[in-house]
Amino acid sequence: MRRLTRISLICLLGCIAAGEGIARDRAAPRESQPRAEAAANLPIISDARLGGDAARTRLVMDLDRQIEVTAFVLADPHRVIVDMPEVVFRLSPNTGREGRGLVAAYRFGQFAPGRSRIVLDMREPARVDRSFVLAPVDGQPARLVVDLVRTSREEFLADAQRTARPAALPAAVTQARPLPAERRPRSELPLVVLDPGHGGVDAGASSAEGHQEKTIVLEFARALRTALESSGRVRVAMTRDGDTFVRLDDRVRFARERQAVLFLSIHADSFARPLLGVSGASIYTLSDRASDQEAAAYAERENRADLIAGVELPPETDEVADILFDLMHRETKNFSVHFARLLVEELRPHVRFVRNPHRFAGFRVLRAPDVPSALLELGYLSSREDVRLLLNTEWRQRTATAISRAVLGFIASSQAGAPASPPTPTQISADRAMGAAR
């Protein structure tokens, strides 16, 4: 497929202007390999609680030893970030869902190899009055304490600007990026990149019983990797293979640097009103114009994943203002639509679909200009039936096998030069009619 794409672009280039090229910034530092499971001797946080009121609020966490912590604030939305060395959070999955005082809610997890993070969502602007860890004494555990005091928005913004550490934060983020691919002979099997959504401090959606999206999609991605590799026809790489946070842009970069033939991001959403009974799978491809309001809202939520992890988002800019770049992007999106249709057909006998299963929206994680990409929504964690299926090993394996057939079929047809013309309105309507209405 990549050879076909290049030939098409060269022909188009000759028609436009000789000597044009695609300006790409592929420069990226070589980074350390993500760690495996946490070592047995990591510090342990075993309890957490909030106290106080709307004027002053305190977060306390119990540890088995002292550690160093750093706290700072980020604006819009207002958050307090607490960074620390990697720890084991032995807390209930429901911990942090309910806030108190100035804190609306909080979450925690691994942020990068060797680093953990707590993110507190603020109801109102607040400043960090104190942040420290008390040593264990008289049989009491060590205690992490963060004191927050209400302040004005102006003071909060000044605080955010003053405490921003441009050297320190990207260093931690850089560690979370996967290693660039080693140079490999072109004769090797095509590479498929699987992207389990969320991870680390970003748990994603949760079920009423506390099952977390980041765990469910990782287990599914591993099953899909096994199904694909067992075919002997493709190589598979995963943007994360553990409970680690990876930035959205780094997920895209991961696939581009390895010259993947396909990028599949795997998620499981949650509906705000579970009593309505919304359930089923869906597939998204990139479009600047969403197919419906629900798709637009979902893309907006997913595009804020970096904010949830306490990372400042860079301003969005066009990567290249170049007509040839735009043509490449259009061709890639057409291939993505082709894959989405194959995926719907293969999954139909094995999964329940939402109405209009193939949808379009502006997901940041699907914006690679030269890698066909799709986002698979396995189901809703707000649906008891979907959760039951997502946790079922047999369903997982059966569904992974069906997806692998779609992936292999897509690669075969792409390499054979299958047409990738833009979908017509009739074709789009047919795609939307594929799912049974709930």
Disulfide bonds with the S-S distance in Angstrom:
none
